[in-house]
Amino acid sequence: MIKPDFSQPVPADLGTAHFVGIGGSGMSGIARILIGMGHKVTGSDLRDTSNVAALRELGAEIHIGHAAEHLGNPDTVVVTSALWPTNPEYLLAKERGIPVIHRSQALAYLTTKHRLVAVAGAHGKTTSTGMVITALLKLGVNPSFVNGGVIAALNSSSAAGTDDLFVIEADESDGSFLHYDTAVALITNVDPDHLDHYGSLEAFEGEFVKFASGAKEFVVISSDDAGAARVADRLDGKKVIRFGRGTEADVRLVSIDASGPRVSFSVQFAGQTLSAELSIPGEHNAINAAGALGVLVGLGHDAAESLAAIATFGGTERRFELHGERRGVSVFDDFAHHPTEVAAALKAARAVVGSGRLITVFQPHLYSRTRMMHDWFARELEQGSDETVVLDIYAAREDPEPGVTGQLVSDSFEDASHVHYVPNWDDAPAVAAKLAREGDFIITMGCGDVYRMVPALLEALGPAEAK
């Protein structure tokens, strides 16, 4: 992957902007807003996805594949950390002296002159960001926003609003979340991750301290997560709103019922006890809702009205998303790619599947994460799934590491009879389909391209029933 050069000054006017990897959720959201602002946008991506198609409809000129001739003559080039340093468009832009900025710098450009709400955390930030955005709209506020995933009810991951608030999902994976002029920071958790970049847990937590310390107005942070608690303890002189189950929480969860397809819960805040039911499952989503409530009350909104507005949130794409059913087997997709996320996603699925079984098709993400966490992944998958099909690693921004494959995860299962390592992508749908019986859920899981297997899984299960 390339190392972002944050010393590159951002032009006062981005002019014509070329996005290398424009189809990604964050990149496409930024591109969409730039188009709305009147900028000409061009780009390239490896695949012709729904994000690419939507941007084309808005007027973007997008090439499939990366090649020097796709660069054109832009004023600015926008890149992500996942880009390979040999990318021909990136190299030609550098050679020609065209400003090359990281996507976080482009996002900071968009948020200039706005009151910024930035949501960060090892996991839960896409859903939490979506909850804040959905609730603000319900409360009559029209914020600008860029989320890391499509908000189902809005069918979009970004929009330019008319009010001064701008809500974003802030990526901590490469430290770029420190480059925003943040007014309000929401930290969902500080679970160990991205240690390949930070080198140590202490350094990882230290960056969150910097992020939170930079928030001009207030910080909303988990009281339950150990890492977040350590960060909060280092925030001298900051207004801090804590959320969680503990007695020290300002927004305190006092009950959660996650036993079915909808999670219901009660919170205490400022002497009030308030209850809500979400249309999505999972204890973790009740916790996300508590964090979103902390943001809204901190912004001055009524607690009861805010919680009711949060309850209208209908989810985001790739978060326990149902794609179809064949012979009584439901096929879902989920973005979980950290062991804590895997555990939460499977716990939520277990509450919905009832007497059926869970069959997880898991694609590990990153060689470094798999090397450091393979036994943790195995433990959560073995406890949460009835059967697990393990694919090979989605490399993303990393070069292969000798001896590091998906087999590290499968070999770490205590009971090898319930795990199936399938390194050949084309073989996996048939393996999963053979394991499934009526009433079961098959869940593709990971933040790579495992979602692309869904059509093949449905086909392997059999033809759709005639209506």
Wavefront OBJ file of the C-alpha trace (Angstrom):
o trace
v 0.000 0.000 0.000
v 1.066 3.620 -0.382
v 1.922 5.688 2.663
v -0.289 8.793 2.623
v 1.660 12.005 2.154
v -0.260 14.372 4.392
v 2.335 17.060 3.794
v 0.885 17.571 0.293
v -1.124 20.801 0.557
v -4.742 20.554 -0.503
v -5.482 22.948 -3.397
v -7.841 25.809 -2.611
v -9.991 24.509 -5.477
v -9.854 20.815 -6.366
v -11.012 21.574 -9.905
v -11.361 18.406 -11.953
v -10.776 15.544 -9.499
v -9.659 12.064 -10.543
v -10.329 9.260 -8.027
v -8.135 6.166 -8.206
v -10.397 3.487 -6.731
v -13.554 5.536 -7.059
v -15.944 2.649 -6.369
v -15.059 2.278 -2.689
v -17.721 3.320 -0.201
v -15.774 6.278 1.171
v -14.326 7.396 -2.160
v -17.653 7.196 -3.993
v -19.341 9.245 -1.261
v -16.788 12.032 -1.564
v -17.019 11.939 -5.356
v -20.811 12.209 -5.205
v -20.672 15.396 -3.134
v -17.999 16.944 -5.367
v -20.221 16.320 -8.388
v -23.059 18.017 -6.539
v -20.791 21.001 -5.904
v -20.194 21.358 -9.625
v -16.786 19.686 -9.912
v -15.955 17.486 -12.860
v -15.123 14.018 -11.521
v -13.277 11.216 -13.277
v -11.967 7.963 -11.911
v -11.043 4.336 -12.242
v -11.755 1.118 -10.412
v -11.079 -2.569 -10.831
v -14.760 -3.492 -11.108
v -17.936 -2.036 -12.537
v -19.951 -1.923 -9.312
v -23.266 -0.351 -8.314
v -21.332 2.599 -6.844
v -19.586 3.109 -10.174
v -22.882 2.917 -12.071
v -24.500 5.462 -9.737
v -21.627 7.914 -10.193
v -21.775 7.507 -13.969
v -25.452 8.452 -13.863
v -24.432 11.641 -12.056
v -21.948 12.485 -14.803
v -18.653 10.989 -13.650
v -16.332 9.583 -16.307
v -15.066 6.244 -14.974
v -12.746 3.644 -16.487
v -12.615 0.010 -15.404
v -9.055 -1.060 -14.692
v -6.030 0.998 -13.758
v -3.891 2.337 -16.598
v -1.855 5.492 -17.190
v -4.110 6.547 -20.068
v -7.077 6.623 -17.657
v -5.609 9.548 -15.739
v -6.556 12.209 -18.278
v -5.721 15.775 -17.317
v -7.142 16.397 -13.825
v -6.305 19.240 -11.468
v -6.230 16.943 -8.430
v -5.875 13.206 -7.873
v -7.536 11.532 -4.875
v -6.181 8.205 -3.573
v -6.685 5.776 -0.678
v -4.174 4.027 1.537
v -5.169 0.737 -0.102
v -3.540 1.813 -3.377
v -0.460 -0.060 -4.534
v 2.600 2.195 -5.026
v 2.993 0.766 -8.545
v -0.425 2.013 -9.652
v 0.179 3.583 -13.095
v -2.262 6.471 -12.604
v -0.687 7.360 -9.265
v 2.830 7.192 -10.705
v 1.947 9.340 -13.740
v 0.243 11.953 -11.551
v 3.360 12.180 -9.360
v 5.582 12.409 -12.436
v 3.489 15.239 -13.879
v 3.391 17.142 -10.597
v -0.382 16.909 -10.205
v -1.406 17.294 -6.539
v -2.106 13.835 -5.116
v -4.152 13.945 -1.923
v -5.448 11.250 0.400
v -9.213 10.727 0.515
v -9.265 12.015 4.117
v -7.798 15.303 2.847
v -10.538 15.510 0.212
v -13.104 14.839 2.905
v -11.563 17.514 5.136
v -11.846 19.888 2.152
v -15.588 19.165 1.985
v -16.107 19.711 5.706
v -14.407 23.104 5.818
v -16.684 25.767 7.321
v -18.999 23.096 8.753
v -19.565 21.922 12.319
v -18.115 18.442 12.087
v -19.348 15.316 13.880
v -16.718 12.593 13.361
v -17.386 8.964 14.316
v -14.409 6.672 14.921
v -13.761 3.277 16.460
v -12.433 -0.164 15.625
v -15.979 -1.273 14.805
v -19.544 -0.032 14.912
v -18.769 3.305 13.310
v -20.685 2.827 10.035
v -23.862 1.849 11.870
v -23.400 4.557 14.509
v -22.811 7.190 11.836
v -25.922 6.008 10.008
v -27.951 6.257 13.215
v -26.814 9.831 13.865
v -27.578 10.884 10.277
v -30.983 9.176 10.190
v -31.991 10.684 13.526
v -30.886 14.204 12.596
v -32.962 14.051 9.426
v -35.953 12.801 11.421
v -35.458 15.668 13.881
v -35.638 18.192 11.053
v -31.915 18.817 10.643
v -30.466 18.547 7.131
v -26.779 17.640 7.598
v -24.177 16.908 4.983
v -22.689 13.445 5.470
v -20.268 10.852 4.187
v -20.668 7.370 5.650
v -18.632 4.230 5.081
v -21.685 2.323 3.896
v -24.973 2.941 2.153
v -27.769 3.871 4.571
v -30.604 1.607 3.466
v -33.476 4.065 3.924
v -31.610 6.812 2.057
v -30.075 4.527 -0.594
v -26.913 6.606 -0.333
v -23.696 6.876 1.648
v -23.381 10.652 1.232
v -25.275 13.857 0.598
v -24.773 17.615 0.719
v -27.141 19.138 3.263
v -28.308 22.679 3.894
v -27.469 22.968 7.612
v -24.076 23.635 9.158
v -23.614 20.095 10.536
v -21.447 17.602 8.628
v -21.381 13.992 9.855
v -18.634 11.609 8.764
v -17.257 8.179 9.480
v -13.615 8.842 10.375
v -11.126 6.113 9.491
v -8.533 5.351 12.157
v -6.735 2.597 10.225
v -3.949 4.852 8.939
v -4.172 7.799 11.323
v -6.057 9.953 8.835
v -8.820 10.692 11.352
v -6.483 13.207 12.965
v -6.724 15.530 9.966
v -10.290 16.711 10.526
v -11.339 19.906 12.278
v -13.687 18.037 14.591
v -16.342 19.661 16.748
v -17.915 16.475 18.146
v -16.131 13.121 18.375
v -17.966 9.828 18.869
v -15.696 6.902 19.755
v -17.545 3.589 19.603
v -14.653 1.543 21.035
v -10.868 1.262 20.915
v -10.556 -2.489 20.416
v -7.050 -3.554 19.277
v -6.751 -3.355 15.487
v -4.492 -1.971 12.771
v -1.449 -2.836 14.867
v 0.412 -3.421 11.595
v 0.246 0.371 11.145
v 0.574 1.538 14.757
v 3.034 -1.043 16.030
v 1.550 -1.350 19.527
v -1.697 -1.079 21.448
v -0.299 1.897 23.337
v 0.359 3.783 20.116
v -3.099 2.868 18.793
v -4.799 4.227 21.910
v -2.554 7.292 21.852
v -3.920 8.276 18.444
v -7.459 8.087 19.784
v -6.433 10.389 22.608
v -5.195 12.888 20.019
v -8.406 12.509 18.010
v -10.641 13.061 21.038
v -8.508 15.912 22.371
v -8.985 17.738 19.086
v -12.784 17.808 19.425
v -13.729 21.432 20.080
v -17.127 20.870 21.690
v -17.458 17.439 23.302
v -16.570 13.756 23.125
v -18.989 10.809 23.290
v -17.195 7.608 24.233
v -17.910 4.057 25.363
v -17.667 3.410 29.082
v -17.680 -0.380 28.617
v -14.759 -0.849 26.244
v -11.476 -1.046 28.161
v -9.471 0.809 25.533
v -12.045 3.583 25.287
v -12.099 3.903 29.073
v -8.321 4.368 29.105
v -8.641 7.028 26.394
v -11.381 8.839 28.344
v -9.226 8.898 31.457
v -6.615 10.902 29.528
v -9.004 13.612 28.316
v -8.302 16.463 30.699
v -10.591 19.456 30.516
v -12.895 17.953 27.872
v -16.647 17.646 28.058
v -17.145 13.883 27.898
v -20.430 11.981 27.555
v -20.002 8.288 28.344
v -22.378 5.588 27.142
v -22.715 1.949 28.136
v -23.943 -0.359 30.851
v -21.797 0.802 33.763
v -22.942 3.109 36.537
v -20.446 5.725 35.357
v -22.236 6.061 31.990
v -24.157 9.273 31.312
v -26.301 7.436 28.749
v -26.752 4.159 30.585
v -28.216 1.008 29.104
v -30.283 -0.619 31.826
v -31.871 -3.428 29.823
v -31.383 -5.069 26.435
v -33.544 -7.759 24.840
v -31.715 -9.071 21.784
v -33.523 -12.414 21.657
v -35.303 -11.812 18.358
v -35.048 -10.088 14.982
v -35.476 -6.669 16.629
v -33.428 -5.495 19.589
v -35.283 -3.562 22.289
v -33.647 -1.708 25.158
v -33.989 0.980 27.817
v -31.586 3.773 28.687
v -31.326 6.188 31.573
v -30.298 9.771 30.899
v -30.601 12.859 33.087
v -33.105 11.209 35.399
v -35.258 9.803 32.591
v -35.754 6.171 31.633
v -36.442 5.817 27.914
v -37.198 2.742 25.839
v -36.917 1.910 22.141
v -37.000 -0.953 19.675
v -34.801 -1.025 16.584
v -35.791 -2.739 13.347
v -32.413 -4.505 13.309
v -31.109 -7.265 15.595
v -28.200 -7.447 17.976
v -27.102 -6.286 21.398
v -24.261 -4.378 19.730
v -26.793 -2.213 17.904
v -28.440 -1.198 21.191
v -24.965 -0.081 22.294
v -24.459 1.804 19.019
v -27.820 3.516 19.566
v -26.741 4.656 23.028
v -23.652 6.280 21.528
v -25.737 8.002 18.865
v -28.083 9.267 21.582
v -25.092 10.751 23.383
v -24.245 12.767 20.268
v -27.795 14.036 19.804
v -28.361 15.133 23.402
v -24.921 16.730 23.366
v -26.024 18.749 20.345
v -29.024 19.950 22.353
v -31.819 17.691 21.129
v -34.484 16.288 23.430
v -33.549 12.804 24.660
v -36.942 11.159 24.108
v -37.360 12.638 20.639
v -33.787 11.693 19.768
v -34.196 8.068 20.812
v -37.437 7.793 18.841
v -35.622 9.220 15.817
v -32.762 6.732 16.205
v -35.307 3.907 16.269
v -36.283 4.751 12.669
v -32.825 3.666 11.463
v -33.194 0.677 9.139
v -29.604 -0.477 8.778
v -26.785 -0.125 6.269
v -25.685 -2.320 3.405
v -23.413 -5.249 4.261
v -24.550 -5.342 7.897
v -26.520 -8.599 8.283
v -28.098 -7.934 4.884
v -30.490 -10.540 3.485
v -29.918 -11.294 -0.204
v -32.281 -14.143 -0.887
v -33.644 -17.559 0.000
v -33.471 -20.932 -1.736
v -35.040 -24.215 -0.521
v -35.654 -22.635 2.871
v -32.040 -21.458 3.342
v -31.548 -17.699 3.795
v -28.350 -16.087 2.480
v -27.015 -13.036 4.291
v -23.891 -10.907 3.973
v -22.034 -9.101 6.759
v -19.025 -6.780 6.828
v -17.557 -8.161 10.099
v -13.783 -8.523 9.835
v -12.495 -8.187 13.416
v -13.050 -10.965 15.982
v -15.234 -8.752 18.171
v -17.379 -7.862 15.148
v -17.621 -11.514 14.139
v -18.824 -12.440 17.625
v -21.436 -9.652 17.653
v -22.710 -10.431 14.156
v -23.086 -14.148 14.880
v -24.780 -13.487 18.224
v -27.320 -11.281 16.454
v -27.829 -13.887 13.724
v -28.326 -16.612 16.329
v -31.231 -14.656 17.814
v -32.918 -14.484 14.399
v -32.276 -17.979 13.000
v -34.261 -19.688 15.746
v -33.907 -23.467 15.492
v -31.892 -23.224 12.291
v -28.106 -23.393 12.015
v -25.543 -20.745 11.086
v -23.101 -21.513 8.276
v -20.470 -18.793 7.964
v -18.375 -18.321 4.834
v -15.496 -16.307 6.288
v -12.923 -14.393 4.251
v -10.010 -13.198 6.414
v -8.908 -9.626 5.683
v -5.208 -8.690 5.667
v -2.239 -10.988 6.201
v -1.111 -9.067 9.266
v -4.505 -9.237 10.979
v -4.824 -12.960 10.200
v -1.336 -13.671 11.531
v -1.983 -11.782 14.777
v -5.604 -12.828 15.375
v -6.166 -16.215 13.693
v -6.771 -18.044 16.976
v -9.174 -15.325 18.151
v -11.097 -15.533 14.869
v -11.273 -19.310 15.198
v -12.597 -19.101 18.742
v -15.398 -16.680 17.832
v -16.338 -18.539 14.648
v -16.376 -21.905 16.414
v -18.524 -20.572 19.262
v -20.895 -18.608 17.034
v -21.293 -20.793 13.933
v -22.487 -24.349 13.518
v -20.318 -24.729 10.412
v -17.588 -22.464 9.043
v -16.163 -22.328 5.536
v -12.845 -20.455 5.572
v -11.589 -18.828 2.371
v -8.142 -17.519 1.638
v -7.103 -14.027 2.670
v -8.262 -10.835 0.993
v -4.942 -9.021 0.791
v -6.261 -5.467 0.306
v -3.246 -3.222 0.772
v -0.717 -5.866 1.855
v 1.809 -8.136 0.180
v 1.517 -11.878 0.913
v 3.332 -13.274 3.946
v 4.886 -16.747 3.657
v 2.850 -19.307 5.547
v -0.031 -16.934 6.273
v -3.246 -18.215 4.662
v -6.817 -18.853 5.702
v -5.667 -22.248 6.921
v -4.218 -20.527 9.999
v -7.797 -19.825 11.051
v -9.158 -23.290 10.246
v -6.242 -25.046 11.948
v -6.992 -23.099 15.139
v -10.441 -24.691 15.572
v -10.624 -27.128 18.471
v -13.134 -29.318 16.584
v -11.947 -29.678 13.005
v -15.150 -31.456 11.968
v -17.061 -28.153 11.835
v -14.584 -26.092 9.800
v -13.825 -26.407 6.100
v -10.838 -24.633 4.573
v -11.627 -23.998 0.901
v -8.782 -22.055 -0.757
v -10.383 -22.258 -4.206
v -13.070 -19.559 -4.391
v -15.106 -21.421 -7.025
v -15.447 -24.498 -4.785
v -16.819 -22.664 -1.738
v -20.468 -22.140 -2.818
v -21.008 -25.864 -3.371
v -19.380 -26.711 -0.030
v -21.602 -24.253 1.864
v -24.746 -25.293 -0.010
v -24.129 -28.972 0.743
v -23.883 -28.191 4.457
v -27.166 -26.244 4.539
v -30.632 -27.561 5.208
v -34.041 -25.924 5.474
v -34.175 -23.213 8.138
v -30.438 -22.504 8.101
v -28.678 -19.203 7.450
v -25.592 -18.939 5.248
v -23.660 -15.749 6.031
v -20.786 -14.467 3.910
v -18.535 -12.502 6.232
v -15.586 -10.152 5.772
v -14.781 -6.675 4.468
v -13.106 -7.845 1.276
v -14.994 -9.047 -1.793
v -16.695 -12.083 -0.236
v -20.077 -10.438 -0.916
v -19.489 -11.235 -4.584
v -20.020 -14.911 -3.748
v -23.686 -14.399 -2.835
v -25.126 -15.023 -6.346
v -23.095 -18.231 -6.660
v -24.290 -19.385 -3.232
v -27.913 -18.821 -4.193
v -27.352 -20.678 -7.459
v -25.669 -23.571 -5.655
v -28.673 -23.868 -3.333
v -30.982 -24.341 -6.288
v -33.423 -22.428 -8.485
v -35.755 -19.821 -7.063
v -39.280 -21.048 -6.438
v -41.887 -19.915 -8.936
v -44.372 -17.413 -7.554
l 1 2 3 4 5 6 7 8 9 10 11 12 13 14 15 16 17 18 19 20 21 22 23 24 25 26 27 28 29 30 31 32 33 34 35 36 37 38 39 40 41 42 43 44 45 46 47 48 49 50 51 52 53 54 55 56 57 58 59 60 61 62 63 64 65 66 67 68 69 70 71 72 73 74 75 76 77 78 79 80 81 82 83 84 85 86 87 88 89 90 91 92 93 94 95 96 97 98 99 100 101 102 103 104 105 106 107 108 109 110 111 112 113 114 115 116 117 118 119 120 121 122 123 124 125 126 127 128 129 130 131 132 133 134 135 136 137 138 139 140 141 142 143 144 145 146 147 148 149 150 151 152 153 154 155 156 157 158 159 160 161 162 163 164 165 166 167 168 169 170 171 172 173 174 175 176 177 178 179 180 181 182 183 184 185 186 187 188 189 190 191 192 193 194 195 196 197 198 199 200 201 202 203 204 205 206 207 208 209 210 211 212 213 214 215 216 217 218 219 220 221 222 223 224 225 226 227 228 229 230 231 232 233 234 235 236 237 238 239 240 241 242 243 244 245 246 247 248 249 250 251 252 253 254 255 256 257 258 259 260 261 262 263 264 265 266 267 268 269 270 271 272 273 274 275 276 277 278 279 280 281 282 283 284 285 286 287 288 289 290 291 292 293 294 295 296 297 298 299 300 301 302 303 304 305 306 307 308 309 310 311 312 313 314 315 316 317 318 319 320 321 322 323 324 325 326 327 328 329 330 331 332 333 334 335 336 337 338 339 340 341 342 343 344 345 346 347 348 349 350 351 352 353 354 355 356 357 358 359 360 361 362 363 364 365 366 367 368 369 370 371 372 373 374 375 376 377 378 379 380 381 382 383 384 385 386 387 388 389 390 391 392 393 394 395 396 397 398 399 400 401 402 403 404 405 406 407 408 409 410 411 412 413 414 415 416 417 418 419 420 421 422 423 424 425 426 427 428 429 430 431 432 433 434 435 436 437 438 439 440 441 442 443 444 445 446 447 448 449 450 451 452 453 454 455 456 457 458 459 460 461 462 463 464 465 466 467
